[in-house]
Amino acid sequence: MKKHVNIAVLGMEGSLALLAPLPLLFISREINPDVNLIEIILAILTSAFCFYSSGVIVKSLPIGKFFSIATLIGCYVLGYPFFFADQSRVLFFSVVFIFALFYLYDLEDLSVYRHDFNEVKVALNRMLGAGLFLPVLGLLCAMLHGSRDFYLHAVLTSSFLIFLLLIFFWVIKTRYKLCGIFPLLLISIILYGLLVNRHDYVLLLIESISIFSLVLFVAGRIYRRKFNKWMFLINHPARILLTTFLGLCLFGTALLLLPISTTSGSIAFVDAVFTSVSAVCVTGLTVMDTSKDFTLFGQFSILLLIQLGGLGIMTITSVALHVMGKRLSLKHERILTSMTDTEDNDLVHSLFLILKFTVVVESIGAILLSLLFYSESYDVSHSIWNGVFTSISAFCNAGFALQSSSLVPFQNNFLVLGVISTLIVVGGTAPVTVLIIPRWLKRKKISISSQIALITTIVLLFSGTLSFLVFEWDGVLANFSMFDKVSNAWFQSVTFRTAGFNSVDISKLTDITFLVAIFLMFVGGNPGGTAGGIKTLTLGVVAMTFWACITNRKDVIINSKKIAPAIVFRAITIVIAGMVMWFSLLLMLLATQQIPLRDLIFELTSALGTVGLSLGATASLDEIGKAIIIIAMFIGRIGPVTIFMILDDGSNQSTDQYPDAKISLT
């Protein structure tokens, strides 16, 4: 039996119980003024289906899945007028719907193992399953900000009480240390009552997450073990990547929704999500002016999200645990080694190297940029803050700037452009790869992957610079001196690949430069760095495979070593997955946006490659368009192929029993 599936099904019981009252929300007169008797009956049935499925999903998974799917369909029918009347709700509804289907797909029947279930663990996992969906209630409250409807209060109160009841049942099962839980229950009830009376639903979202975190903390204190094992989402490399970045995006959204984050004291929900995802996914696309629309707290929040998103939550968490003398489980060490592409015995060393390298490079960049900004007549405090912000943003390849026009004011300052472009290149290259460059220049042996990545990077950088110089000589570079033309061409070649800064007006690019930019954005940076795209190593492997095919070679050979077919297959898969995602999202944008095709192609490629450059289409997107770009940025950060790997259960069927198929491609 798969232990993570065991936990997933038990958690599903609590999740379904918590969400059972929600269908009744759609018969509210405020949400649906024209509600009729049929809709009321459907809402009651849907709620009953959800509650019933929570009780039978372990006893009989097929029946539980049937009633769960019936619940989803019922919610879709009831909520269609509500969700699709406001385009910002489409994203919320789509994410929940897809996640629910995926969650149901991954469950397995455990009825035959019921006699092996420990009552305490069953109660605990029911509670945690409910807690997982507690932030969903907070998000729903944030979307219904200002509503004083009775149904809203009744439904949310019912769901919250179900969660507290599941905590109580778990406490009863433990039979000891009850004093650690009851104060938590009392505080939760008091805070919930105060917040509902004040109608402060944004704080309710934060409180929901906080309560769940406190429950996990208390559980950990009692059992002295890591309860993150209960979630099957973090027992798989692709799923852990998805989960950590999604959680960080939600955390960032909550931060940016706070009144102290914006100069106006408020921000649209979809704009908060867009900015948070753009920062976490180190993209740089913005629907608001970072320098004018966000306060110092808001700018710091964005910078924190950029740093966490650039380094990766797992890197920081793993190093922190090691410093505290803790140790990851062997299973999670294997997951991290597969994500960081290191050997088991080099994992901690590699993670420490990443953090040290990041701190040193960002610090040097911040000092240099602060001095350069001060020389541009900025005051001391502004120079330091701008230097720190720009250094971290550049190293993480995020593209956020504290100037409304990005780096256009510094287009004639080759030192500023040089420092920032260096930070971008270094950040977009894996620390291990950067540190072996001196060894490579001395013609000493380095790994094949590092060699391919470095050669591909150099070719892309110089070919991009040459292309920009040739095709924009009399274009956007027409009024520049010879030296500034070279400086800006180099800078744009660097930023086209991943960073998102611009020193010239890119809306006036020629068509040839436009296509070159699309290609560079699609490729991106190096594996292990902060850049997006399909990565230089993938391009290098595909290019060598192409050359081997046209020269009629059976294998792909480099430095007297053969590249394994599995690597070739993976490289081709990454390219095709990226193209499939790009084409699918482009069709969505074309179907929903009244924006020129050229601008949409550039915007989407920039988002999917986590570049952040824009021809101005971002400001013209409606809320559906913003939702599509949000999805593109998220997919671009975790990798298109990761989306397809999420359903992988790790099984590997032997193909030895099958004969070769003879297929002619010409």
PyMOL commands that set and color helices and strands:
alter all, ss='L'
color gray80, all
select helices_A, chain A and resi 3-19+22-27+37-56+61-83+88-105+111-116+119-132+134-143+150-174+178-180+182-198+201-223+227-230+232-234+237-257+259-261+269-280+290-293+296-311+313-323+330-340+344-375+380-395+408-410+414-427+431-435+437-441+448-472+482-497+506-508+511-523+536-550+565-592+597-608+618-620+623-638+640-645
alter helices_A, ss='H'
color red, helices_A
select strands_A, chain A and resi 557-558+561-562
alter strands_A, ss='S'
color yellow, strands_A
deselect
rebuild
show_as cartoon
